Amino acid sequence: MSSFNGDDFKGLRITQLDDDDEEQAPVEPINVDEFDDDDDDDEDDEEEPVILGFVESPKFPWSSLRQLFPNLAGGVPAWLDPVNLPSGKSILCDLCEEPLQFVLQLYAPLTDKESAFHRTLFLFMCPSMSCLLRDQHEQWKRAPEKPMRSVKVFRCQLPRVNPFYSSEAPKHDGTDKPLGPGAPLCTWCGTWKGDKVCGGCKTARYCSPKHQALHWHRAHKIECQQLRTVLETSDSVNNGVSLTQVQKAASKSLWKEFVLINEDESEYDTEMSETDEVAQPMVVSKREVDDQMKSVMKDFEGDADKNSWVNFQQRVDKAPEQVVRYCRSSEAKPLWPMASGRVSKSEVPNCKSCGGPRCFEFQVTLY
């Protein structure tokens, strides 16, 4: 497995906001005492099994095609439902109102539900760090009237018999095909539905005026004239769908594409026990702690934060190249790096569809 290069996802790191904010009222930090008792006793509870996700380069050109139901990080999404894509304001950052960028997707079917025989979770975020910091500040507020988010997750699920894929499992040999084409995608980002067509070449499609302008100034100004010439002299007419299916996104600012490989965290528990005969409590990491980490530890206030950070480091350092932690269970909990600032159960809104409580499913662990 190739190693993960953190430089490819530097934009995913969220740092703490400054204490003073002229536009927003000061936000009181969440008191550790406000947590539920079961959250305070994480180390005493029996831990739920966790699946870790690691990135590696695709082995084949077809590894990331949607008919293979892939787990991906970076690049463009492989939409499970290729026709009914998110649209409108849902694809925009609520803060800057620019299209969100694809981060990763997880194929997570529910075996006990026919309606979710296929199920994929899609994570998107705004590439602007200022929006991410404002989003973090918004989450510190108590029940905002209109939540403003720069990070969004979409869920899509399909039954086994559906209009898009065979009911048989894919062969993963390069011969698998979907049952039909998907909606034309934005020529620039390759992510969102391209419902706006270039008035010149009638070929390039865009999800937003912003992406149309970016493409025009970067390359399409010349390409447009060339395409118009080709179309005027050609007897064949492209319908736009097949063309966009084979073209890659024109944008060079997308994160590098990887596939996600899953492994059980318990396998790394065995490896750790073989190499570390005597457990060392309260050790931040088996790796040497650098100067930056020491300065971070000095900023923590109270033993609760320090203990939480130690626990976080010990768990993550079992497999330091992990980028995803997945555990779908009613008892599953996030691996929090700090005790203060956690979200309590009472602050998690109920499901809008059924009204029931939401549960934790996965977290991204780039740090």
WOLIN-V876325 format. One record per residue. RES is the residue in one letter. SS is DSSP state (h for helix, s for strand, l for the rest). PHI is phi in degrees with one decimal (NA if undefined). PSI is psi as a letter, one per 20 degrees, with the letter a starting at -180 (* if undefined). Layout:
RES&SS&PHI&PSI ; RES&SS&PHI&PSI
This chain:
M&l&NA&p ; S&l&-70.8&q ; S&l&-76.1&q ; F&l&-85.3&p ; N&l&-95.7&o ; G&h&-63.0&h ; D&h&-63.7&h ; D&h&-68.4&h ; F&h&-126.2&k ; K&h&-58.6&h ; G&h&-68.6&i ; L&h&-85.2&i ; R&l&-79.1&p ; I&l&-110.6&p ; T&l&-99.4&r ; Q&l&-75.0&q ; L&l&-70.7&q ; D&l&-66.7&q ; D&l&-67.3&h ; D&l&-97.1&p ; D&l&-143.1&o ; E&l&-72.5&h ; E&l&-84.1&h ; Q&l&-111.0&q ; A&l&-69.2&q ; P&l&-60.8&q ; V&l&-110.6&p ; E&l&-77.7&p ; P&l&-65.9&q ; I&l&-72.9&p ; N&l&-76.8&p ; V&h&-58.3&h ; D&h&-67.9&i ; E&h&-78.7&i ; F&l&-69.0&q ; D&l&-67.6&q ; D&h&-59.8&h ; D&h&-70.1&h ; D&h&-76.2&h ; D&h&-73.2&h ; D&l&-105.0&k ; D&l&-55.6&g ; E&l&-71.6&h ; D&l&-85.8&h ; D&l&-77.2&q ; E&l&-72.0&p ; E&l&-77.2&p ; E&l&-75.2&q ; P&l&-64.0&p ; V&l&-116.6&p ; I&s&-99.7&p ; L&s&-98.6&q ; G&s&-112.2&p ; F&s&-124.7&q ; V&s&-100.1&q ; E&s&-151.0&q ; S&l&-68.1&q ; P&l&-59.1&p ; K&l&-78.0&h ; F&l&-134.2&q ; P&l&-60.6&h ; W&l&-95.3&j ; S&l&-62.7&h ; S&l&-103.3&j ; L&l&-71.5&q ; R&h&-64.4&h ; Q&h&-70.5&i ; L&h&-99.7&i ; F&l&51.2&l ; P&l&-81.3&r ; N&l&-103.0&p ; L&s&-129.2&q ; A&s&-139.1&p ; G&l&77.4&r ; G&l&72.6&c ; V&l&-122.8&q ; P&l&-73.1&q ; A&l&-106.1&n ; W&l&-61.2&p ; L&l&-66.4&g ; D&l&-95.2&o ; P&l&-79.3&i ; V&l&-108.8&g ; N&l&-92.3&n ; L&l&-92.0&q ; P&l&-56.3&q ; S&l&-150.3&r ; G&h&65.5&b ; K&h&-72.0&i ; S&h&-66.9&h ; I&h&-90.8&i ; L&s&-104.3&q ; C&l&-66.3&p ; D&l&-69.3&i ; L&l&-95.0&g ; C&l&-103.2&i ; E&l&62.6&k ; E&l&-102.8&q ; P&s&-58.9&p ; L&l&-74.2&q ; Q&s&-110.7&q ; F&s&-70.4&p ; V&s&-106.8&g ; L&s&-162.6&r ; Q&s&-139.6&q ; L&s&-123.9&p ; Y&s&-86.8&o ; A&l&-135.3&m ; P&l&-69.0&q ; L&l&-107.0&o ; T&l&-68.2&h ; D&l&-93.7&j ; K&l&-129.7&o ; E&h&-63.0&h ; S&h&-68.7&i ; A&h&-119.9&k ; F&l&-58.8&g ; H&s&-110.6&p ; R&s&-153.9&p ; T&s&-132.9&p ; L&s&-106.3&p ; F&s&-117.0&p ; L&s&-111.2&p ; F&s&-128.2&q ; M&s&-150.8&q ; C&l&-79.0&p ; P&l&-74.0&i ; S&l&-83.7&p ; M&h&-64.7&h ; S&h&-63.2&h ; C&h&-68.7&h ; L&h&-64.0&h ; L&h&-68.4&h ; R&h&-65.7&h ; D&h&-60.5&g ; Q&h&-59.5&g ; H&h&-65.4&h ; E&h&-60.4&h ; Q&h&-70.8&h ; W&l&-75.6&i ; K&l&-75.0&q ; R&l&-90.9&o ; A&l&45.8&m ; P&l&-63.4&q ; E&l&-62.9&g ; K&l&-134.1&n ; P&l&-58.2&p ; M&l&-111.7&o ; R&l&-124.6&q ; S&l&-110.5&i ; V&s&-128.0&p ; K&s&-136.5&q ; V&s&-121.6&p ; F&s&-114.3&q ; R&s&-117.8&p ; C&s&-132.8&p ; Q&s&-142.0&q ; L&s&-139.8&q ; P&l&-73.7&r ; R&l&-62.1&g ; V&l&-92.9&o ; N&l&-148.8&r ; P&l&-75.4&i ; F&l&-109.2&h ; Y&l&-139.6&q ; S&l&-65.6&q ; S&l&-76.9&i ; E&l&-91.2&q ; A&l&-66.1&q ; P&l&-65.0&q ; K&l&-87.6&i ; H&l&58.3&l ; D&l&-123.4&j ; G&l&92.5&i ; T&l&-101.0&i ; D&l&-68.3&p ; K&l&-130.6&q ; P&l&-74.3&r ; L&l&-77.2&i ; G&l&-168.1&r ; P&l&-75.2&r ; G&l&-103.0&r ; A&l&-66.2&q ; P&l&-63.4&p ; L&s&-103.5&r ; C&l&-60.6&p ; T&l&-63.5&h ; W&l&-80.7&g ; C&l&-97.8&i ; G&l&64.0&j ; T&l&-114.7&g ; W&l&-97.9&r ; K&s&-61.9&p ; G&l&-89.6&m ; D&l&-91.2&j ; K&s&-114.4&p ; V&s&-108.6&p ; C&l&-59.9&p ; G&l&-71.8&i ; G&l&-86.8&f ; C&l&-86.2&i ; K&l&59.4&k ; T&l&-118.3&g ; A&l&-67.9&p ; R&s&-125.1&q ; Y&s&-141.0&q ; C&l&-91.0&i ; S&l&-161.4&q ; P&h&-59.0&h ; K&h&-61.5&g ; H&h&-72.5&h ; Q&h&-65.6&g ; A&h&-66.7&g ; L&h&-61.9&g ; H&h&-66.1&h ; W&h&-61.7&g ; H&h&-76.9&h ; R&h&-85.0&g ; A&h&-156.2&h ; H&h&-72.7&i ; K&h&-57.5&h ; I&h&-83.8&g ; E&h&-61.8&h ; C&h&-59.7&g ; Q&h&-65.0&h ; Q&h&-64.5&g ; L&h&-65.8&h ; R&h&-62.7&h ; T&h&-64.9&g ; V&h&-64.2&g ; L&h&-66.6&h ; E&h&-70.6&h ; T&h&-100.4&i ; S&l&-102.4&q ; D&l&-82.0&h ; S&l&-88.6&q ; V&l&-125.1&p ; N&l&-84.8&q ; N&l&-86.0&i ; G&l&90.9&h ; V&h&-75.7&g ; S&h&-63.3&h ; L&h&-65.7&g ; T&h&-71.5&h ; Q&h&-70.4&h ; V&h&-98.7&i ; Q&l&-82.9&q ; K&l&-88.6&r ; A&l&-62.2&p ; A&l&-76.0&h ; S&l&-65.5&p ; K&l&-99.4&j ; S&l&-98.3&j ; L&l&-69.7&q ; W&l&-71.7&q ; K&l&-57.7&q ; E&l&-82.2&p ; F&s&-133.3&r ; V&s&-102.7&q ; L&s&-97.6&p ; I&s&-108.3&p ; N&s&-99.7&p ; E&s&-145.4&q ; D&s&-73.1&p ; E&h&-63.3&h ; S&h&-61.1&h ; E&h&-63.4&h ; Y&h&-80.7&h ; D&h&-63.3&g ; T&h&-65.4&g ; E&h&-62.7&g ; M&h&-65.7&g ; S&h&-67.6&h ; E&h&-73.6&h ; T&h&-93.6&h ; D&l&-115.0&n ; E&l&-68.3&h ; V&l&-116.1&o ; A&l&-71.3&p ; Q&l&-110.0&o ; P&l&-66.9&q ; M&l&62.9&k ; V&l&-95.0&p ; V&l&-64.7&g ; S&l&-161.6&q ; K&l&-76.4&i ; R&l&-85.7&q ; E&l&-66.7&p ; V&l&-77.8&p ; D&l&-84.1&r ; D&h&-61.7&h ; Q&h&-63.9&g ; M&h&-64.8&h ; K&h&-62.8&g ; S&h&-67.2&h ; V&h&-64.8&g ; M&h&-62.8&h ; K&h&-65.3&h ; D&h&-78.0&i ; F&l&-70.0&p ; E&l&-108.6&p ; G&h&90.4&q ; D&h&-68.7&h ; A&h&-60.9&g ; D&h&-64.8&g ; K&h&-65.2&g ; N&h&-64.7&h ; S&h&-64.1&g ; W&h&-66.6&h ; V&h&-62.1&g ; N&h&-62.1&g ; F&h&-60.6&g ; Q&h&-62.8&g ; Q&h&-63.1&g ; R&h&-69.9&g ; V&h&-69.7&h ; D&h&-71.6&i ; K&h&-62.9&h ; A&h&-145.4&m ; P&l&-63.9&i ; E&l&-90.3&j ; Q&l&-64.7&q ; V&l&-122.2&i ; V&s&-140.1&q ; R&s&-120.6&o ; Y&s&-121.4&p ; C&l&-159.4&o ; R&l&-94.4&o ; S&l&-156.7&q ; S&l&-64.7&i ; E&l&-99.8&i ; A&l&-70.2&q ; K&l&-137.2&q ; P&l&-66.0&q ; L&l&-92.5&n ; W&l&-82.8&p ; P&l&-76.4&h ; M&l&-135.4&q ; A&l&-80.8&h ; S&l&-79.4&q ; G&l&85.3&j ; R&l&-69.6&q ; V&l&-92.4&p ; S&l&-82.1&r ; K&h&-60.1&h ; S&h&-67.5&h ; E&h&-89.2&i ; V&l&-84.6&o ; P&l&-66.4&q ; N&l&-71.2&r ; C&l&-62.0&p ; K&l&-72.6&h ; S&l&-83.7&g ; C&l&-108.8&i ; G&l&82.7&i ; G&l&-81.6&r ; P&l&-71.1&q ; R&l&-86.5&q ; C&l&-125.4&q ; F&l&-67.5&q ; E&l&-129.7&g ; F&s&-155.1&r ; Q&s&-142.3&q ; V&s&-93.7&p ; T&l&-119.7&l ; L&l&-77.6&p ; Y&l&-153.3&*
